[in-house]
Each structure stands twice: as C-alpha cells, then as structure tokens.
C-alpha cells in the first residue's frame, strides 16, 4: 500500500533476510510485492495467494496517511486466509529501518508464527526454597 517511489522492496527483503538469519527466522522467496490502494487491497491479496499458495506471512507497508479502516482490511486477510500479517508504517520504514527495528519486527512476526523468542532459565529447587522461606515467615 506504500507508494512505489518510497518503498524499496529488494532492499527491504535483503535487510529482513539478513536480520532473520541472525535470530533463526528464515525469510525466503517468494517475495511478492503488490502496490495497491485501500479499495483493492483484499482483492490483490487474494490474487497473490492464488499465485503463491504457500505464503505464510505478509508484511504490509502502510502509507503515511493510514486510518483504522486500512488496518482492519489487513487484519481481515488474516481471518479470511489464515495468513499472518505484519503492518509496518511507511514512516518507520523510511526513518527508523535499522537493525534493531528490523529485529523487533521479526521477533513479533516469529511470535505470531508460533515461535519462541526466548525462554527464562531458572533453578526450581532454589525458587521453591525461597517461596517456602517467604511463606513460612509471613505468619
């Protein structure tokens, strides 16, 4: 949905793939780019999914002037097709598209796809001892 002159698809894919490899999230082809407006968005996604039926997630670059209706249409795609969507504002892409931002976007995407970004490691014996001590001292 972002204007063609402001969004550079190949650079976007390259940056996402590079950062994805660092965190273990593989970004692979097809990279299907569709430039459309709000009125045709759902129809364009339908066509894209017919052409590439194995797509599991869609990154949507939202234009500068985005309203709730646009976001709702993107989320409608998730409901209709079971494909995960991740919205990125064009402003974020143009000004803040750095390694940390890309990493945060990919971590959010990984969670949406059912991945685990990190796990807390702790010793249950130590935790149980602390709880018992705390509970017994509360009388």
Contact map, one row per residue, 1 for C-alpha under 8 A:
1110000000000000000000000000000001111100100000000000000000011110000000000000000000000000000000000000000000000000000000000000000000000000000
1111011000000000000000000000000000110000000000000000000000001111000000000000000000000000010000000000000000000000000000000000000000000000000
1111111000000000000000000000000000100000000000000000000000000010000000000000000000000000000000000000000000000000000000000000000000000000000
0111111100000000000000000000000000100000000000000000000000000000000000000000000000000000000000000000000000000000000000000000000000000000000
0011111100000000000000000000000000000000000000000000000000000000000000000000000000000000000000000000000000000000000000000000000000000000000
0111111100000000000000000000000000000000000000000000000000000000000000000000000000000000000001000000000000000000000000000000000000000000000
0111111110000000000000000000000000000000000000000000000000000000000000000000000000000000010011000000000000000000000000000000000000000000000
0001111111110000000000000000000000000000000000000000000000000000000000000000000000000000000000000000000000000000000000000000000000000000000
0000001111111000000000000000000010000000000000000000000000000000000000000000000000000000000000000000000000000000000000000000000000000000000
0000000111111100000000000000000000000000000000000000000000000000000000000000000000000000000000000000000000000000000000000000000000000000000
0000000111111110000000000000000000000000000000000000000000000000000000000000000000000000000000000000000000000000000000000000000000000000000
0000000111111111000000000000000000000000000000000000000000000000000000000000000000000000000000000000000000000000000000000000000000000000000
0000000011111111100000000010001000000000000000000000000000000000000000000000000000000000000000000000000000000000000000000000000000000000000
0000000001111111110000000000000000000000000000000000000000000000000000000000000000000000000000000000000000000000000000000000000000000000000
0000000000111111111000000000000000000000000000000000000000000000000000000000000000000000000000000000010000000000000000000000000000000000000
0000000000011111111100000010000000000000000000000000000000000000000000000000000000000000000000000000010001000000000000000000000000000000000
0000000000001111111110000111000000000000000000000000000000000000000000000000000000000000000000000000000000000000000000000000000000000000000
0000000000000111111111000000000000000000000000000000000000000000000000000000000000000000000000000000000000000000000000000000000000000000000
0000000000000011111111100000000000000000000000000000000000000000000000000000000000000000000000000010011000000000000000000000000000000000000
0000000000000001111111111110000000000000000000000000000000000000000000000000000000000000000000000000001001000000000000000000000000000000000
0000000000000000111111111110000000000000000000000000000000000000000000000000000000000000000000000000000000000000000000000000000000000000000
0000000000000000011111111000000000000000000000000000000000000000000000000000000000000000000000000000000000000000000000000000000000000000000
0000000000000000001111111000000000000000000000000000000000000000000000000000000000000000000000000000001000000000000000000000000000000000000
0000000000000000000111111100000000000000000000000000000000000000000000000000000000000000000000000000000000000000000000000000000000000000000
0000000000000000000111111110000000000000000000000000000000000000000000000000000000000000000000000000000001000100000000000000000000000000000
0000000000000000100110011111000000000000000000000000000000000000000000000000000000000000000000000000000000000000000000000000000000000000000
0000000000001001100110001111100000000000000000000000000000000000000000000000000000000000000000000000000000000000000000000000000000000000000
0000000000000000100000000111111000000000000000000000000000000000000000000000000000000000000000000000000000000000000000000000000000000000000
0000000000000000000000000011111000000000000000000000000000000000000000000000000000000000000000000000000000000000000000000000000000000000000
0000000000000000000000000001111100000000000000000001001000000000000000000000000000000000000000000000000000000000000000000000000000000000000
0000000000001000000000000001111110000000000000000000000000000000000000000000000000000000000000000000000000000000000000000000000000000000000
0000000000000000000000000000011111000000000000010000000000000000000000000000000000000000000000000000000000000000000000000000000000000000000
0000000010000000000000000000001111100000000000000000000000000000000000000000000000000000000000000000000000000000000000000000000000000000000
1000000000000000000000000000000111110000000100000000000000000000000000000000000000000000000000000000000000000000000000000000000000000000000
1111000000000000000000000000000011111000000000000000000000000000000000000000000000000000000000000000000000000000000000000000000000000000000
1100000000000000000000000000000001111101100100000000000000000000000000000000000000000000000000000000000000000000000000000000000000000000000
1000000000000000000000000000000000111111100000000000000000000000000000000000000000000000000000000000000000000000000000000000000000000000000
1000000000000000000000000000000000011111100000000000000000000000000001001000000000000000000000000000000000000000000000000000000000000000000
0000000000000000000000000000000000001111110000000000000000000000000000000000000000000000000000000000000000000000000000000000000000000000000
0000000000000000000000000000000000011111111100000000000000000000000000000000000000000000000000000000000000000000000000000000000000000000000
1000000000000000000000000000000000011111111110000000000000000000000000001100000000000000000000000000000000000000000000000000000000000000000
0000000000000000000000000000000000000011111111000000000000000000000000001100100000000000000000000000000000000000000000000000000000000000000
0000000000000000000000000000000000000001111111100000000000000000000000000000000000000000000000000000000000000000000000000000000000000000000
0000000000000000000000000000000001010001111111110000000000000000000000000000000000000000000000000000000000000000000000000000000000000000000
0000000000000000000000000000000000000000111111111000000000000000000000000000100000000000000000000000000000000000000000000000000000000000000
0000000000000000000000000000000000000000011111111100000000000000000000000000000000000000000000000000000000000000000000000000000000000000000
0000000000000000000000000000000000000000001111111110000000000000000000000000000000000000000000000000000000000000000000000000000000000000000
0000000000000000000000000000000100000000000111111111100000000000000000000000000000000000000000000000000000000000000000000000000000000000000
0000000000000000000000000000000000000000000011111111111000000000000000000000000000000000000000000000000000000000000000000000000000000000000
0000000000000000000000000000000000000000000001111111100000000000000000000000000000000000000000000000000000000000000000000000000000000000000
0000000000000000000000000000000000000000000000111111100000000000000000000000000000000000000000000000000000000000000000000000000000000000000
0000000000000000000000000000010000000000000000011111111000000000000000000000000000000000000000000000000000000000000000000000000000000000000
0000000000000000000000000000000000000000000000011111111000000000000000000000000000000000000000000000000000000000000000000000000000000000000
0000000000000000000000000000000000000000000000001001111100000000000000000000000000000000000000000000000000000000000000000000000000000000000
0000000000000000000000000000010000000000000000001001111111000000000000000000000000100000000000000000000000000000000000000000000000000000000
0000000000000000000000000000000000000000000000000000011111000000000000000000000000110000000000000000000000000000000000000000000000000000000
0000000000000000000000000000000000000000000000000000001111100000000000000000000000111100000000000000000000000000000000000000000000000000000
0000000000000000000000000000000000000000000000000000001111110000000000000000000000111100000000000000000000000000000000000000000000000000000
0000000000000000000000000000000000000000000000000000000011111000000000000000000000001111000000000000000000000000000000000000000000000000000
1000000000000000000000000000000000000000000000000000000001111100000000000100000000001111000000000000000000000000000000000000000000000000000
1100000000000000000000000000000000000000000000000000000000111110000000000000000000000011110010000000000000000000000000000000000000000000000
1100000000000000000000000000000000000000000000000000000000011111010000000000000000000011110000000000000000000000000000000000000000000000000
1110000000000000000000000000000000000000000000000000000000001111110000000000000000000000111000000000000000000000000000000000000000000000000
0100000000000000000000000000000000000000000000000000000000000111110000000000000000000000111000000000000000000000000000000000000000000000000
0000000000000000000000000000000000000000000000000000000000000011111000000000000000000000000000000000000000000000000000000000000000000000000
0000000000000000000000000000000000000000000000000000000000000111111101100000000000000000000000000000000000000000000000000000000000000000000
0000000000000000000000000000000000000000000000000000000000000000111111100000000000000000000000000000000000000000000000000000000000000000000
0000000000000000000000000000000000000000000000000000000000000000011111110000000000000000000000000000000000000000000000000000000000000000000
0000000000000000000000000000000000000000000000000000000000000000001111111000000000000000000000000000000000000000000000000000000000000000000
0000000000000000000000000000000000000100000000000000000000000000011111111100000000000000000000000000000000000000000000000000000000000000000
0000000000000000000000000000000000000000000000000000000000000000011111111110000000000010000000000000000000000000000000000000000000000000000
0000000000000000000000000000000000000000000000000000000000000000000111111111000000000000000000000000000000000000000000000000000000000000000
0000000000000000000000000000000000000100110000000000000000000000000011111111100000000000000000000000000000000000000000000000000000000000000
0000000000000000000000000000000000000000110000000000000000010000000001111111110000001010000000000000000000000000000000000000000000000000000
0000000000000000000000000000000000000000000000000000000000000000000000111111111000001000000000000000000000000000000000000000000000000000000
0000000000000000000000000000000000000000000000000000000000000000000000011111111100000000000000000000000000000000000000000000000000000000000
0000000000000000000000000000000000000000010010000000000000000000000000001111111111101000000000000000000000000000000000000000000000000000000
0000000000000000000000000000000000000000000000000000000000000000000000000111111111111000000000000000000000000000000000000000000000000000000
0000000000000000000000000000000000000000000000000000000000000000000000000011111111100000000000000000000000000000000000000000000000000000000
0000000000000000000000000000000000000000000000000000000000000000000000000001111111000000000000000000000000000000000000000000000000000000000
0000000000000000000000000000000000000000000000000000000000000000000000000000111111100000000000000000000000000000000000000000000000000000000
0000000000000000000000000000000000000000000000000000000000000000000000000000111111110000000000000000000000000000000000000000000000000000000
0000000000000000000000000000000000000000000000000000001111000000000000000000111011111000000000000000000000000000000000000000000000000000000
0000000000000000000000000000000000000000000000000000000111000000000000000000010001111100000000000000000000000001100000000000000000000000000
0000000000000000000000000000000000000000000000000000000011110000000000000110110000111110000000000000000000000000000000000000000000000000000
0000000000000000000000000000000000000000000000000000000011110000000000000000000000011111000000000000000000001000000000000000000000000000000
0000000000000000000000000000000000000000000000000000000000111100000000100100000000001111100000000000000000000000000000000000000000000000000
0000000000000000000000000000000000000000000000000000000000111100000000000000000000000111110110000000000000000000000000000000000000000000000
0000000000000000000000000000000000000000000000000000000000001111000000000000000000000011111110000000000000000000000000000000000000000000000
0100001000000000000000000000000000000000000000000000000000001111000000000000000000000001111111000000000000000000000000000000000000000000000
0000000000000000000000000000000000000000000000000000000000000011000000000000000000000000111111110000000000000000000000000000000000000000000
0000000000000000000000000000000000000000000000000000000000000000000000000000000000000001111111111000000000000000000000000000000000000000000
0000001000000000000000000000000000000000000000000000000000001000000000000000000000000001111111111000000000000000000000000000000000000000000
0000011000000000000000000000000000000000000000000000000000000000000000000000000000000000011111111000000000000000000000000000000000000000000
0000000000000000000000000000000000000000000000000000000000000000000000000000000000000000001111111000000000000000000000000000000000000000000
0000000000000000000000000000000000000000000000000000000000000000000000000000000000000000001111111100100000000000000000000000000000000000000
0000000000000000000000000000000000000000000000000000000000000000000000000000000000000000000111111110110000000000000000000000000000000000000
0000000000000000000000000000000000000000000000000000000000000000000000000000000000000000000000011111110000000000000000000000000000000000000
0000000000000000001000000000000000000000000000000000000000000000000000000000000000000000000000001111111000000000000000000000000000000000000
0000000000000000000000000000000000000000000000000000000000000000000000000000000000000000000000000111111100000000000000000000000000000000000
0000000000000000000000000000000000000000000000000000000000000000000000000000000000000000000000011111111110000000000000000000000000000000000
0000000000000011001000000000000000000000000000000000000000000000000000000000000000000000000000001111111111000000000000000000000000000000000
0000000000000000001100100000000000000000000000000000000000000000000000000000000000000000000000000011111111100000000000000000000000000000000
0000000000000000000000000000000000000000000000000000000000000000000000000000000000000000000000000001111111110000000000000000000000000000000
0000000000000000000000000000000000000000000000000000000000000000000000000000000000000000000000000000111111111000000000000000000000000000000
0000000000000001000100001000000000000000000000000000000000000000000000000000000000000000000000000000011111111100000000000000000000000000000
0000000000000000000000000000000000000000000000000000000000000000000000000000000000000000000000000000001111111110000010000000000000000000000
0000000000000000000000000000000000000000000000000000000000000000000000000000000000000000000000000000000111111111000000000000000000000000000
0000000000000000000000000000000000000000000000000000000000000000000000000000000000000100000000000000000011111111100000000000000000000000000
0000000000000000000000001000000000000000000000000000000000000000000000000000000000000000000000000000000001111111111110000000000000000000000
0000000000000000000000000000000000000000000000000000000000000000000000000000000000000000000000000000000000111111111110000000000000000000000
0000000000000000000000000000000000000000000000000000000000000000000000000000000000010000000000000000000000011111111000000000000000000000000
0000000000000000000000000000000000000000000000000000000000000000000000000000000000010000000000000000000000001111111000000000000000000000000
0000000000000000000000000000000000000000000000000000000000000000000000000000000000000000000000000000000000000111111100000000000000000000000
0000000000000000000000000000000000000000000000000000000000000000000000000000000000000000000000000000000000000111111110000000000000000000000
0000000000000000000000000000000000000000000000000000000000000000000000000000000000000000000000000000000000000110011111100000000000000000000
0000000000000000000000000000000000000000000000000000000000000000000000000000000000000000000000000000000000100110001111100000000000000000000
0000000000000000000000000000000000000000000000000000000000000000000000000000000000000000000000000000000000000000000111110000000000000000000
0000000000000000000000000000000000000000000000000000000000000000000000000000000000000000000000000000000000000000000111111000000000000000000
0000000000000000000000000000000000000000000000000000000000000000000000000000000000000000000000000000000000000000000001111100000000000000000
0000000000000000000000000000000000000000000000000000000000000000000000000000000000000000000000000000000000000000000000111110000000000000000
0000000000000000000000000000000000000000000000000000000000000000000000000000000000000000000000000000000000000000000000011111001000000000000
0000000000000000000000000000000000000000000000000000000000000000000000000000000000000000000000000000000000000000000000001111111000000000000
0000000000000000000000000000000000000000000000000000000000000000000000000000000000000000000000000000000000000000000000000111111100000000000
0000000000000000000000000000000000000000000000000000000000000000000000000000000000000000000000000000000000000000000000000011111110000000000
0000000000000000000000000000000000000000000000000000000000000000000000000000000000000000000000000000000000000000000000000011111111000000000
0000000000000000000000000000000000000000000000000000000000000000000000000000000000000000000000000000000000000000000000000111111111100000000
0000000000000000000000000000000000000000000000000000000000000000000000000000000000000000000000000000000000000000000000000001111111110000000
0000000000000000000000000000000000000000000000000000000000000000000000000000000000000000000000000000000000000000000000000000111111111000000
0000000000000000000000000000000000000000000000000000000000000000000000000000000000000000000000000000000000000000000000000000011111111100000
0000000000000000000000000000000000000000000000000000000000000000000000000000000000000000000000000000000000000000000000000000001111111110000
0000000000000000000000000000000000000000000000000000000000000000000000000000000000000000000000000000000000000000000000000000000111111111000
0000000000000000000000000000000000000000000000000000000000000000000000000000000000000000000000000000000000000000000000000000000011111111100
0000000000000000000000000000000000000000000000000000000000000000000000000000000000000000000000000000000000000000000000000000000001111111110
0000000000000000000000000000000000000000000000000000000000000000000000000000000000000000000000000000000000000000000000000000000000111111111
0000000000000000000000000000000000000000000000000000000000000000000000000000000000000000000000000000000000000000000000000000000000011111111
0000000000000000000000000000000000000000000000000000000000000000000000000000000000000000000000000000000000000000000000000000000000001111111
0000000000000000000000000000000000000000000000000000000000000000000000000000000000000000000000000000000000000000000000000000000000000111111
0000000000000000000000000000000000000000000000000000000000000000000000000000000000000000000000000000000000000000000000000000000000000011111
